[in-house]
Structure formats: structure tokens, C-alpha cells
Amino acid sequence: MSDIERYERVRADWLLANEVSWHLSDRRMANELRRAADKKDRSAAGAAESSHHEGRIKPIWSRFVASGEDSKETAARALLLWAGVVPALALTFGPALALSYGTYRATTEKALRRGSVPRRRPWLVAAAVLAVAGIAAAALLPDLATVATLRYYPEQTVAVHWGRVGLMYLWWQTSVGLALVAWQVRRHGWPGVTVADQAQVPTVPSIPQVPTVPAAAHEPSPVPALPPVPDTPRAPAIEDAPFVVVSDDEDDEPPYDEDAPFALIYGDEDVPDTDTTHHIHQGGAA
């Protein structure tokens, strides 16, 4: 358990800064914590025990007995302490003190191993809830709060319900014990330690994922359309010519006119008269 940090020096400083003036319990605890911190430092440094020892503050019961002015008063104080105070405290708060100390030790060790420190608030809340629940149960079920029955006839008798007494005593010790756990936490100076409930481990930022590129579909790439080729001008056919040669012969050669050797036989269209041509109608010369 030596590898667990218990913050002895921090707890001691807090107790000295927030000690209660009317008793020396806080100063005594701070003294014990400082001694433990010094011993740990010497052990870590490999140094031997120092010859200088700081004076230790005695427990409250020892101080009570030793505060007598003479031997008679000291003996009377010791008799009162061991015959009256200690039995009364053992009966009233003994189980609660034992429960609080054992619970404090177990939970503190577990919290330190987890990386946190003891807290007072959870134990105070648990004690308050249990106390209120017991009071509510006694109010709703009056028989639970009846510890004895007194009868007067035919004779005066008292019947003690020990089961109910034990149940009430258990409820009382448990409620007080949970509250005393919070007192143990404060008594040992843990409110002065500011440590997160859980150790914060630095997180490494994750590498952002690169978005996956969807696979291209195996489709033929479209061929760009070629520009339209302009139409090639069509050569005019014979039948589309502006004139028609009519021949009476079986062959296609035009008739020959001796008077007008350069004239051709045209169709119905008029041909202007010239010195070397004559207007010829279809079928004969004019």
C-alpha cells in the first residue's frame, strides 16, 4: 500500500487551518499526519531516522486524567472515566463508532486505489435517509415503537419486547454510524484534498476517417456528338434543267435545220429573236 498517495501533508495543513479551538483533536491528527509525511520522505530519500522528534499530543482521555492537580484528583478522574464515561459511550455509541471506523478504512482504501478521495456528503445523505425512514415507519406502525407492555390486572407486570428493542437499537447505531463515517472523513482532513473522483487520462485525438470514394461504374464513356455535316449541294438533274430538248427522232440527237443551223428546238418557252436564230415552236419552224 506504499505506492498509494495519501496526501498526508496536505491533510495536515488543512486541519491546522480549520481546527476547532475548543479541543486539540484536529491539532493532534495534523501532528500525526506530519510525522507520517516526514517518515515517507525519509524513506524515499534513503535517510536514517532523525534524532529530532517532535512532541506528540496525547489522546483526549489521557489529557483528561493528567489534568488533575494532585494524585487524588487524578485517581478520581481515572475512576470516573473507566467506570462511568467509557461504559456509557460504549453502550450508546460503541457499535456506531466501530462501524464508522471500519467503513471509513475500507471505503478510503478502495477510493484511493480508484484514484479518488473520501467524501462526506454521501454518508450524511445516507444517514439522513435511514433516520427519516425509521421515524416514518414508527409513525405508520406504532407497534414497532412499543418496546414494553405494562399490565395492572390481575397483577402488575411488565413485558419487554426485546426483538423490537434490538431492532430500534440496530436502527439507531446504523444511522449514527453512517453519520460518524462523515465525521471520520473530516477528522482525517480529507476535505482539504482536491482530487478528481477519477483520474483523468489524456485522450489522444482520433485521426479523422477519410471518406471513401465510391467506385466508378464500369460504363462506356459517352462519345461526344460530332457537329452535323452541312449538306453538299446536289448537282441538278437533266429533268430539272431550265429547258427541255425535244427530239422527234428515236435517238436523242436534236433535229438539224438547214436554214437555222445554230437553232435548237425548244419547248413551249419563248426564245428571243436574233439575227442568227428563229423562234421555233414544238413540232415545226415559224
C-alpha positions as CSV (number, residue, x, y, z in Angstrom):
1,M,0.0,0.0,0.0
2,S,3.0,2.2,0.0
3,D,2.5,3.1,-3.7
4,I,-0.8,4.8,-2.9
5,E,-0.6,8.6,-2.4
6,R,-2.4,9.6,0.8
7,Y,-1.7,13.4,0.8
8,E,-0.6,13.4,4.5
9,R,1.0,16.9,4.3
10,V,-2.0,18.4,2.5
11,R,-4.4,17.0,5.0
12,A,-2.3,18.2,7.9
13,D,-2.2,21.8,6.6
14,W,-6.0,21.8,6.1
15,L,-6.6,20.6,9.6
16,L,-4.3,23.2,11.1
17,A,-6.1,25.9,9.0
18,N,-9.6,24.7,10.0
19,E,-9.0,23.3,13.5
20,V,-11.7,23.7,16.2
21,S,-10.4,25.9,19.0
22,W,-12.1,24.1,22.0
23,H,-10.3,20.8,21.6
24,L,-6.9,19.5,20.3
25,S,-8.2,16.6,18.2
26,D,-7.5,18.4,14.9
27,R,-4.0,19.5,16.0
28,R,-3.2,16.0,17.2
29,M,-4.3,14.5,13.9
30,A,-2.3,17.1,12.0
31,N,0.7,16.2,14.1
32,E,0.3,12.5,13.3
33,L,-0.1,13.2,9.6
34,R,3.0,15.4,9.5
35,R,5.0,12.6,11.2
36,A,3.8,10.1,8.6
37,A,4.7,12.5,5.8
38,D,8.2,13.1,7.2
39,K,8.7,9.3,7.5
40,K,7.7,8.8,3.9
41,D,10.1,11.5,2.7
42,R,13.0,10.0,4.6
43,S,12.2,6.5,3.3
44,A,12.0,7.8,-0.3
45,A,15.4,9.7,0.2
46,G,17.0,6.7,1.9
47,A,17.8,8.8,5.0
48,A,18.1,7.4,8.5
49,E,15.8,8.3,11.4
50,S,16.4,11.8,12.7
51,S,17.4,12.4,16.3
52,H,15.0,15.3,16.5
53,H,11.5,14.1,17.4
54,E,8.5,16.5,17.6
55,G,6.5,16.3,20.7
56,R,3.3,14.2,20.2
57,I,0.0,15.4,21.6
58,K,-1.6,12.9,23.9
59,P,-5.2,11.5,23.3
60,I,-8.2,13.2,25.0
61,W,-8.7,10.6,27.6
62,S,-5.0,10.8,28.7
63,R,-5.2,14.5,28.9
64,F,-8.4,14.3,30.9
65,V,-6.8,12.1,33.6
66,A,-3.5,14.0,33.6
67,S,-5.2,17.4,34.1
68,G,-5.8,16.6,37.8
69,E,-4.0,18.9,40.2
70,D,-2.9,16.2,42.6
71,S,-2.8,12.4,42.8
72,K,-6.3,12.2,44.4
73,E,-7.9,14.2,41.7
74,T,-6.1,12.2,39.0
75,A,-7.3,8.9,40.6
76,A,-10.9,10.3,40.7
77,R,-10.8,11.3,37.1
78,A,-9.5,7.9,36.1
79,L,-12.3,6.2,38.1
80,L,-14.9,8.4,36.6
81,L,-13.5,7.8,33.1
82,W,-13.3,4.0,33.2
83,A,-16.4,3.3,35.4
84,G,-18.8,5.8,34.0
85,V,-17.9,7.6,30.8
86,V,-16.4,4.7,28.8
87,P,-19.3,2.2,29.6
88,A,-21.9,4.9,28.7
89,L,-20.1,5.7,25.5
90,A,-19.6,2.1,24.6
91,L,-23.3,1.3,25.1
92,T,-24.6,4.4,23.4
93,F,-22.1,5.0,20.5
94,G,-19.8,2.0,20.7
95,P,-21.2,-0.1,17.8
96,A,-21.7,3.1,15.8
97,L,-18.0,4.1,16.3
98,A,-16.8,0.7,15.4
99,L,-19.0,0.7,12.3
100,S,-17.8,4.1,11.2
101,Y,-14.2,3.4,11.7
102,G,-14.3,0.1,9.8
103,T,-16.4,1.6,7.0
104,Y,-14.0,4.5,6.7
105,R,-11.0,2.3,6.5
106,A,-12.5,0.0,3.8
107,T,-14.0,2.8,1.7
108,T,-10.9,5.0,1.9
109,E,-8.6,2.3,0.7
110,K,-11.0,1.5,-2.2
111,A,-11.3,5.1,-3.1
112,L,-7.6,5.7,-3.1
113,R,-7.0,2.7,-5.3
114,R,-9.6,4.1,-7.7
115,G,-7.9,7.4,-7.9
116,S,-10.4,9.5,-5.8
117,V,-10.6,10.6,-2.2
118,P,-13.3,10.1,0.5
119,R,-16.3,12.4,0.6
120,R,-18.5,13.4,3.4
121,R,-21.8,14.2,1.6
122,P,-22.8,10.6,0.6
123,W,-22.6,9.4,4.2
124,L,-24.5,12.3,5.6
125,V,-27.3,11.7,3.0
126,A,-27.4,8.0,3.7
127,A,-27.6,8.7,7.5
128,A,-30.4,11.2,7.0
129,V,-32.4,8.9,4.7
130,L,-32.1,6.0,7.2
131,A,-33.1,8.1,10.1
132,V,-36.2,9.6,8.3
133,A,-37.2,6.1,7.1
134,G,-37.1,4.8,10.7
135,I,-39.1,7.7,12.1
136,A,-41.7,7.3,9.3
137,A,-42.0,3.5,9.9
138,A,-42.5,4.1,13.7
139,A,-45.2,6.7,12.9
140,L,-47.1,4.5,10.5
141,L,-46.7,1.3,12.6
142,P,-46.9,2.3,16.3
143,D,-46.3,-1.3,17.3
144,L,-42.7,-1.1,16.1
145,A,-42.0,1.7,18.6
146,T,-43.6,-0.2,21.5
147,V,-40.7,-1.8,23.5
148,A,-42.7,-2.8,26.6
149,T,-46.2,-3.6,27.7
150,L,-47.4,-2.8,31.2
151,R,-50.3,-4.7,32.7
152,Y,-52.1,-3.8,36.0
153,Y,-54.6,-6.6,36.4
154,P,-54.8,-9.2,37.8
155,E,-51.3,-8.3,38.8
156,Q,-48.9,-5.6,37.7
157,T,-46.5,-7.0,35.1
158,V,-44.1,-5.5,32.5
159,A,-43.4,-7.4,29.3
160,V,-40.4,-6.2,27.4
161,H,-40.3,-6.8,23.6
162,W,-36.7,-7.5,23.2
163,G,-37.0,-8.0,19.4
164,R,-38.3,-4.5,18.9
165,V,-35.7,-3.1,21.3
166,G,-33.0,-4.8,19.3
167,L,-34.5,-3.5,16.0
168,M,-34.6,0.1,17.3
169,Y,-31.1,-0.2,18.7
170,L,-29.8,-1.5,15.3
171,W,-31.5,1.3,13.5
172,W,-30.0,3.9,15.9
173,Q,-26.5,2.5,15.7
174,T,-26.6,2.3,11.9
175,S,-27.9,5.8,11.4
176,V,-25.3,7.3,13.8
177,G,-22.6,5.1,12.4
178,L,-23.2,6.4,8.8
179,A,-23.1,10.0,10.2
180,L,-19.9,9.2,12.0
181,V,-18.3,8.0,8.8
182,A,-18.6,11.6,7.5
183,W,-17.1,12.7,10.8
184,Q,-14.1,10.3,10.3
185,V,-13.6,11.8,6.8
186,R,-13.5,15.3,8.2
187,R,-11.4,14.2,11.2
188,H,-8.7,12.8,9.0
189,G,-8.5,16.0,6.9
190,W,-9.8,14.7,3.6
191,P,-11.9,17.8,2.7
192,G,-8.6,19.6,2.1
193,V,-7.6,17.3,-0.7
194,T,-9.0,18.4,-4.1
195,V,-8.6,15.4,-6.4
196,A,-11.0,14.4,-9.1
197,D,-13.2,11.5,-8.4
198,Q,-11.5,9.6,-11.1
199,A,-8.1,10.0,-12.7
200,Q,-8.4,11.8,-16.0
201,V,-6.3,10.1,-18.6
202,P,-5.4,12.3,-21.5
203,T,-7.1,11.1,-24.6
204,V,-5.3,11.0,-27.9
205,P,-7.4,12.7,-30.6
206,S,-8.5,10.2,-33.1
207,I,-7.5,10.5,-36.7
208,P,-10.4,11.6,-38.8
209,Q,-11.5,9.0,-41.2
210,V,-11.0,9.8,-44.9
211,P,-14.3,9.5,-46.8
212,T,-14.3,6.6,-49.1
213,V,-14.6,7.4,-52.8
214,P,-17.3,5.4,-54.4
215,A,-16.1,3.1,-57.1
216,A,-16.8,4.3,-60.6
217,A,-19.3,2.2,-62.5
218,H,-17.9,0.3,-65.5
219,E,-19.9,2.1,-68.1
220,P,-18.6,3.2,-71.5
221,S,-17.8,6.9,-71.6
222,P,-20.2,8.8,-73.8
223,V,-18.7,9.7,-77.2
224,P,-19.1,13.4,-77.9
225,A,-21.6,14.0,-80.7
226,L,-20.0,15.3,-83.9
227,P,-21.2,18.5,-85.4
228,P,-23.6,18.0,-88.2
229,V,-22.1,17.9,-91.6
230,P,-23.5,20.5,-93.9
231,D,-25.4,19.2,-96.9
232,T,-23.5,19.0,-100.1
233,P,-25.2,21.0,-102.9
234,R,-26.7,18.5,-105.3
235,A,-26.0,18.7,-109.0
236,P,-29.2,19.5,-111.0
237,A,-30.5,16.6,-112.9
238,I,-31.5,16.7,-116.6
239,E,-35.1,16.9,-115.8
240,D,-34.5,19.9,-113.6
241,A,-32.8,21.9,-116.3
242,P,-34.4,25.3,-117.3
243,F,-35.1,24.0,-120.8
244,V,-36.1,20.7,-122.4
245,V,-34.8,19.4,-125.6
246,V,-37.4,17.6,-127.6
247,S,-36.4,15.3,-130.3
248,D,-38.6,13.5,-132.9
249,D,-36.0,11.0,-133.7
250,E,-35.6,7.8,-132.0
251,D,-32.2,8.9,-130.8
252,D,-31.6,11.8,-128.6
253,E,-29.9,14.0,-131.2
254,P,-31.8,17.3,-131.9
255,P,-33.1,17.9,-135.4
256,Y,-31.0,19.9,-137.7
257,D,-32.4,22.8,-139.6
258,E,-30.5,23.9,-142.7
259,D,-31.9,27.4,-142.6
260,A,-31.0,27.9,-139.0
261,P,-28.1,25.6,-138.4
262,F,-27.5,27.1,-134.9
263,A,-31.1,26.9,-133.7
264,L,-32.4,24.2,-131.4
265,I,-35.9,23.1,-130.9
266,Y,-37.1,24.2,-127.5
267,G,-40.3,23.6,-125.8
268,D,-43.1,26.0,-125.1
269,E,-40.7,28.7,-123.8
270,D,-40.2,31.7,-126.0
271,V,-36.7,32.3,-127.2
272,P,-35.9,35.9,-128.2
273,D,-35.3,36.6,-131.9
274,T,-31.8,37.2,-133.0
275,D,-30.0,37.6,-136.3
276,T,-28.8,34.0,-136.3
277,T,-31.8,32.2,-134.6
278,H,-35.5,31.9,-135.2
279,H,-38.3,31.3,-132.8
280,I,-39.2,27.6,-133.2
281,H,-42.3,26.0,-131.8
282,Q,-42.5,22.5,-130.8
283,G,-43.3,20.5,-134.0
284,G,-42.0,22.9,-136.7
285,A,-40.2,26.2,-137.5
286,A,-42.1,29.5,-137.6
